[in-house]
């Protein structure tokens, strides 16, 4: 059975408005891997003619799946099945390591890499005296060629001998300086991307994402990093293992 036949027959069994039936049928096709991660969807007008519905109905169904994080739109390229990367939440890993575990190659585009005096906010989060030196790193983080996150890190000057030591991986540089975080506090919340962030991540403005703030501490208890990350909601699955109280 072709994909179109599958979806048509699934739509026949659904209930509710047409767009809802199409959305449900496509969701099932994705969940059962008939449509696989990174597969391109046919053009909207082809979907409309295949299923005998209007383009508005197709668009509404696709919008719904983009909202659920199952599809992504890439400007000029079309609509694709989202390729989610699972993130183990309870492990203190770096972006580079997370991607390598998934068989993806991490790379970054620098937005800024600078040295300066600590701001009042940073001085409170990092426990640094006013006037202390810090390094700041802003990066677009890619998995292969897909932009996954925007990350802005501040590191106390004492943690690294020189700023140039941070190349592909911040944690690799901190590890070499024996200052890799061994413990971290992290909080996260849902966000909507503004147009500037969306352009950097090649997604639509207003798309959903996750904001994560990590404060990392070195072995001796000193705060070693504060990083603000904006992850694409359609690219990441956060997984946490929960144990019952003994
Ligand atoms: C993750 C964390 C950041 C951390 C980064 C280091 O993305 N959320 O807090 O700074 O990893 O990654 P890398 O070593 O690849 O630069």
Boltz pocket constraint, residues with backbone or C-beta under 6 A from the ligand:
constraints:
  - pocket:
      binder: B
      contacts: [[A, 93], [A, 94], [A, 95], [A, 96], [A, 97], [A, 106], [A, 151], [A, 153], [A, 168], [A, 169], [A, 170], [A, 171], [A, 172], [A, 212], [A, 214], [A, 225], [A, 227], [A, 229]]
      max_distance: 6.0
